[in-house]
Amino acid sequence: MKRIYLLVAISLSIIYGCSSDSNDTVTPVNVTLNFSHYWDDTEVTDSDFNDLKFTNAYGNLLSIERLRYLISYVVFTDTSGQTILLDGYNLVDVTNQTNLSYTPTTKVLTGTYSNVSFVFGFNNEKNTEGTYPDLNSASWNVPVMLGGGYHYMQLDGKFKNNANEIQGYNYHAIRANDNAGNNPTFPKDTFIQVDLGEVTINADVEFDIAMNIAEWFKSPNNWDLNEYNQMLMPNSTAQILIYENGQNVFTLEGIN
């Protein structure tokens, strides 16, 4: 077993371009992504759910009842431009406080990387209907008539509408589609690549990543829940607005 591990380590060093005249020792290490959640500067957990306590940039008073989202396609780009894919995915479920940390099975070598990134949702290549039995069981799939594949996010709750009544909203992110039915078309890619920037890794590493939930309603589109609250999945305009607002939702809080 030790011999096999040594051979794997040597192979990884060759694959990732270790120089024969370098005195640096590279070793494979684990990568973990930790996710926390905020409403601007206030931390949000499941204990804050089901309470009309948040006000978005437009002025809508709202609650959060469910928040789930998918993270996939973690990529390390080295200084020579080569990419290392940590294949896999993670369904973060804030409602049930599960999968808030994600450690891909693939390891990376110690060293300096010009960028680390992940995808919010699935890219088009990975977003294939029926591919992931566990996501099917979690009711994460998108109906075929809406383009198939899988959700990127489910953010649900209630808000106080213009009539001063409490109304539900379903802020669901998927691949934007038109012509719902047997032949949908996709006007724009709406998965989001999140870049974390340059990092030097010397041992097992943890990335602390924060989602600012308020940003989904803020910029560049000041989101009025009276206008866009439900039936957003078949609405390609709404999906593109969600994509635009999602560009600055995630920030890197620290590296451990």
Beta strands, then each sheet from edge to edge (+ up, - down):
strand 1: 28-29
strand 2: 31-39
strand 3: 42-43
strand 4: 54-55
strand 5: 61-62
strand 6: 66-78
strand 7: 83-93
strand 8: 101-102
strand 9: 108-109
strand 10: 111-120
strand 11: 153-160
strand 12: 166-173
strand 13: 192-201
strand 14: 205-212
strand 15: 250-255
sheet 1: 1+ 9-
sheet 2: 3+ 2- 8+
sheet 3: 3+ 2- 14- 15+
sheet 4: 4+ 5-
sheet 5: 7+ 6- 10+ 13-
sheet 6: 7+ 6- 11+ 12-
end
